Amino acid sequence: MRIGWRSYLKQTFRKKSAYHAVGIAISLDTVTFCALRKQGDALHVAHEETVSFGQWGKSLVRWTEKHNLAGTPTYVAFSIHWYQILQIDRPAVEEDEIIAAMSWSVKELTGSEQDMVIDYIDLPVPLAGAAKVNVIALPKKDVAETCEKIFESGLAMQQITVEELATCDLVENSSDAVLTLVQEAGEEICLNIVKNGQLYLSRRLKGFENLGSFSKDELQMGIGESLSVQVQRSMDFYESQLRQGPVRRIQLRLDTQHVDALSLQINQVVNADVEGLVPANIVSDTQSPVHRLNYISLGAALGADKALVAEKTEAAA
């Protein structure tokens, strides 16, 4: 990526942004931007816009200029279409050598000749007595192109994450495990089990991409039951294989107008309270209520608060 001196100087001497964070969700066909302001303990979604993928860089420049967002810390989340997640044995090397040690295994498992950017997530508990890591592999060219677009828009790139981790930040930190089901329009359902801010289990539930097209009666003719079975299987794995206590709370944000009916069906199958997933202390100043916002871009933007907590923790240490 080549950066002109004029752009570099504009970035270097820019005034501090009045906004808290920008979140960007990159899906296969669309890209969603959202901008947060902080007012007291609440985060306000000041602006949100979804554009087509083809010209999203130019759209981001216009959006940034329109709302005077230059210099705002920016957090990007890719959807599952862009990366692969692999589970492999954790290499027995020093911390700063892990990624290098995993590179050949990842290249072999992905079967791709592309240069990949890789990172990993340690599992909170050993699986089957072995130390495993979840490895995320993302083509380097996609990362480079994304960074270039962010830089050209005048935003301040902070972090690139993926959908599974972005949705974790939508859940309040709690010592009680929470199972979440998050789905954007026409996409697979992302199932997570989160405890103490850590991701214990993540699965993709296929076959529910057209959930929004089904009527209430159609959902009761097998779709709801099928979803309930997948939820129960995930809870059983969490308890039996990861040796954790029961999940007592399930939170949903699904692409359907009949969430209440689905919640009732799931509640009849599993022994857990089922409710809507609405992030705490989030206020929407847009025309869309919070539960209708894009949760991937919102979750990405909420990474700003996690980064701030980490900085304070390191400073205190």
C-alpha positions as a printed Julia matrix, in Angstrom:
317×3 Matrix{Float64}:
   0.0     0.0    0.0
   1.46    3.37  -1.03
   0.62    6.44   1.04
   1.08    9.96  -0.33
   2.71   12.63   1.84
  -0.37   14.83   1.72
  -2.58   12.04   3.08
   0.02   11.15   5.7
   0.26   14.72   6.99
  -3.52   15.09   7.08
  -3.73   11.93   9.2
  -0.88   12.95  11.5
  -2.12   16.45  12.38
  -5.86   15.83  12.42
  -7.89   17.04  15.4
  -9.28   14.47  17.8
 -12.66   13.1   16.72
 -15.84   13.95  18.62
 -16.97   10.34  18.12
 -16.16    7.33  20.28
 -15.72    4.69  17.56
 -16.69    3.54  14.09
 -17.6    -0.08  13.4
 -17.5    -1.56   9.9
 -19.0    -4.94   8.99
 -17.8    -6.42   5.69
 -20.13   -9.05   4.28
 -20.14  -10.72   0.85
 -22.37   -8.22  -0.95
 -22.67   -5.3    1.47
 -20.67   -3.24   3.94
 -22.26   -1.53   6.96
 -20.81    1.48   8.8
 -21.91    2.67  12.24
 -20.63    5.58  14.34
 -20.88    5.75  18.14
 -20.86    8.76  20.46
 -20.33    8.38  24.2
 -22.66   10.28  26.53
 -22.17    9.4   30.19
 -22.44    5.64  30.6
 -24.41    5.22  27.38
 -23.17    4.73  23.83
 -25.33    6.37  21.17
 -25.44    5.01  17.62
 -25.34    8.35  15.85
 -25.18    7.11  12.25
 -25.55    3.82  10.39
 -25.44    3.12   6.67
 -25.28   -0.01   4.51
 -23.74    0.2    1.02
 -22.98   -2.27  -1.78
 -19.62   -3.98  -1.58
 -18.46   -2.93  -5.05
 -17.69    0.72  -4.28
 -17.65    0.68  -0.5
 -14.34    2.55  -0.23
 -15.74    5.6   -2.06
 -18.95    5.37  -0.06
 -16.93    5.35   3.16
 -15.07    8.52   2.11
 -18.39   10.32   1.48
 -19.93    9.05   4.72
 -16.89   10.1    6.76
 -16.88   13.58   5.25
 -20.65   14.01   5.6
 -20.61   13.28   9.35
 -17.18   14.78  10.14
 -15.83   11.44  11.34
 -12.19   11.87  10.34
  -9.78   10.55  12.94
 -12.33    8.34  14.69
 -10.92    5.02  15.99
 -12.22    2.34  13.62
 -12.86   -1.36  14.15
 -13.56   -3.75  11.26
 -15.31   -7.13  11.39
 -15.31   -9.55   8.45
 -18.19  -11.95   7.93
 -17.65  -15.7    7.56
 -17.49  -15.38   3.75
 -13.97  -13.97   4.01
 -12.06  -16.23   6.39
 -11.64  -19.75   7.66
 -11.61  -20.92  11.28
  -9.54  -24.0   12.08
  -8.97  -25.83  15.35
  -5.44  -27.21  15.78
  -3.11  -28.31  18.56
  -1.4   -25.41  20.29
   2.3   -25.42  19.31
   4.67  -26.04  22.22
   6.7   -22.88  21.61
   7.11  -19.45  23.17
   4.17  -17.03  22.91
   5.83  -14.81  20.31
   6.61  -17.82  18.09
   3.13  -19.38  17.98
   1.87  -17.74  14.78
   5.03  -18.6   12.87
   4.83  -22.19  14.14
   1.22  -22.51  12.94
   1.78  -21.07   9.45
   2.59  -24.33   7.64
  -0.27  -26.23   9.28
  -2.72  -23.49   8.35
  -1.53  -23.4    4.73
  -1.92  -27.17   4.46
  -5.36  -27.25   6.07
  -6.78  -24.33   4.06
  -5.42  -25.72   0.79
  -4.86  -22.17  -0.41
  -1.83  -20.75  -2.18
  -2.77  -17.22  -1.08
  -0.72  -15.39   1.51
  -2.8   -15.44   4.67
  -2.94  -13.28   7.76
  -3.48  -15.57  10.74
  -4.32  -15.08  14.38
  -5.54  -17.42  17.07
  -7.83  -17.69  20.08
  -6.89  -19.87  23.02
  -9.77  -22.04  24.23
 -10.66  -21.13  27.83
 -10.6   -24.83  28.81
  -8.75  -27.84  27.34
 -10.72  -29.95  24.88
 -10.41  -33.73  25.3
  -7.36  -33.21  27.48
  -5.41  -31.39  24.75
  -4.42  -27.75  24.42
  -6.2   -26.49  21.31
  -6.42  -23.1   19.6
  -8.91  -21.7   17.13
  -6.98  -20.23  14.22
  -8.47  -17.54  11.98
  -7.01  -17.28   8.46
  -7.82  -14.28   6.26
  -6.3   -13.54   2.83
  -3.59  -10.89   3.18
  -4.76   -9.01   0.08
  -8.22   -8.49   1.61
  -6.65   -7.13   4.78
  -4.39   -4.79   2.8
  -7.23   -3.48   0.62
  -9.4    -2.88   3.67
  -6.66   -0.98   5.5
  -6.07    1.17   2.42
  -9.75    2.1    2.17
  -9.89    2.99   5.86
  -6.77    5.15   5.55
  -8.07    6.94   2.44
 -11.31    7.77   4.25
  -9.4     9.55   7.04
 -10.53    7.16   9.76
  -8.03    5.77  12.28
  -7.74    2.0   11.9
  -7.44    0.2   15.24
  -8.42   -3.44  14.84
  -9.63   -6.11  12.44
 -11.76   -8.87  13.93
 -14.26  -11.49  12.76
 -17.98  -11.96  13.22
 -17.79  -14.53  16.03
 -15.67  -12.24  18.2
 -17.57   -9.06  17.32
 -20.83  -10.6   18.52
 -19.19  -11.57  21.82
 -18.89   -7.88  22.65
 -22.68   -7.51  22.46
 -23.06   -9.62  25.63
 -22.64   -8.25  29.14
 -19.65   -9.65  31.01
 -21.0   -12.3   33.37
 -19.82  -15.38  35.24
 -22.97  -17.12  33.99
 -22.72  -18.59  30.51
 -24.94  -17.04  27.83
 -25.8   -18.71  24.54
 -26.44  -16.18  21.76
 -27.98  -16.62  18.33
 -27.17  -13.71  16.02
 -28.22  -13.49  12.39
 -28.11  -10.76   9.77
 -30.57  -10.83   6.85
 -30.07  -13.85   4.6
 -27.02  -15.11   6.52
 -26.26  -18.21   8.57
 -26.96  -18.08  12.3
 -23.88  -17.51  14.45
 -24.22  -19.43  17.74
 -21.85  -18.46  20.55
 -21.53  -19.49  24.17
 -19.85  -16.71  26.14
 -18.79  -16.6   29.8
 -16.72  -13.92  31.54
 -16.27  -12.22  28.17
 -14.58  -15.31  26.71
 -15.8   -17.36  23.76
 -16.16  -21.0   24.83
 -18.01  -22.35  21.81
 -18.94  -21.02  18.38
 -20.91  -22.76  15.65
 -22.47  -21.84  12.34
 -26.04  -23.07  11.93
 -26.71  -23.68   8.24
 -30.13  -24.1    6.66
 -31.74  -21.09   8.34
 -30.65  -18.42   5.83
 -34.27  -17.91   4.67
 -35.68  -17.66   8.18
 -37.12  -14.2    7.48
 -39.34  -15.54   4.69
 -41.26  -18.01   6.85
 -44.61  -17.26   8.42
 -45.37  -18.01  12.06
 -47.26  -21.18  11.07
 -44.4   -22.36   8.85
 -41.91  -21.9   11.69
 -44.08  -24.17  13.83
 -44.03  -26.89  11.15
 -40.44  -27.97  11.79
 -38.09  -24.99  11.43
 -38.39  -23.98  15.08
 -37.95  -27.57  16.23
 -34.85  -27.99  14.07
 -33.31  -24.81  15.51
 -34.13  -25.96  19.05
 -32.33  -29.27  18.46
 -29.19  -27.43  17.3
 -29.3   -25.22  20.39
 -29.68  -28.25  22.69
 -26.77  -30.07  21.01
 -24.54  -27.04  21.55
 -25.52  -26.84  25.21
 -24.87  -30.58  25.67
 -21.39  -30.25  24.11
 -20.58  -27.28  26.35
 -21.56  -29.21  29.45
 -20.22  -32.69  28.63
 -17.11  -32.04  26.51
 -15.99  -28.74  28.04
 -17.14  -29.83  31.53
 -18.98  -26.61  32.27
 -22.14  -25.88  34.25
 -25.52  -25.65  32.5
 -26.39  -22.72  30.26
 -29.39  -20.99  31.81
 -29.81  -18.02  29.48
 -30.27  -17.79  25.7
 -30.37  -14.47  23.84
 -31.66  -14.13  20.28
 -31.35  -11.62  17.45
 -32.69  -13.48  14.42
 -33.84  -12.43  10.95
 -37.55  -12.95  11.55
 -40.6   -11.0   12.68
 -41.65  -13.98  14.78
 -38.89  -14.01  17.4
 -41.42  -14.45  20.22
 -42.85  -17.59  18.62
 -39.37  -19.03  18.06
 -38.36  -18.16  21.61
 -41.37  -20.07  22.93
 -40.51  -23.11  20.82
 -36.89  -23.15  22.0
 -37.99  -22.65  25.6
 -40.2   -25.75  25.36
 -37.22  -27.88  24.31
 -34.31  -26.56  26.39
 -34.08  -25.79  30.09
 -33.07  -22.14  29.83
 -34.6   -18.67  29.8
 -34.93  -17.31  26.25
 -34.99  -13.58  25.55
 -34.08  -11.0   22.94
 -30.47   -9.87  22.67
 -30.32   -6.1   23.14
 -26.87   -4.78  24.15
 -26.9    -2.87  27.43
 -26.39    0.91  27.51
 -26.83    1.28  23.74
 -29.13    4.01  22.43
 -30.05    4.42  18.77
 -30.24    7.99  17.48
 -30.99    6.66  13.99
 -34.39    5.79  12.52
 -33.82    2.13  13.44
 -34.33    0.82  16.99
 -31.33   -0.94  18.54
 -32.6    -4.45  17.78
 -32.83   -3.61  14.05
 -29.26   -2.29  13.73
 -26.5    -4.31  12.12
 -25.1    -6.23  15.1
 -21.79   -7.08  13.44
 -20.76   -3.46  12.85
 -22.11   -2.53  16.29
 -20.16   -5.36  17.93
 -17.02   -4.31  16.08
 -17.39   -0.72  17.34
 -17.88   -1.97  20.9
 -14.36   -3.35  20.65
 -13.24    0.2   21.49
 -14.43   -0.25  25.09
 -12.69   -3.65  25.38
  -9.44   -2.08  24.14
  -9.8     0.72  26.71
 -10.3    -1.79  29.54
  -7.22   -3.72  28.38
  -5.13   -0.53  28.36
  -6.24    0.36  31.9
  -5.52   -3.18  33.11
  -2.01   -3.1   31.63
  -1.38    0.36  33.12
  -2.51   -0.81  36.57
  -0.22   -3.83  36.36
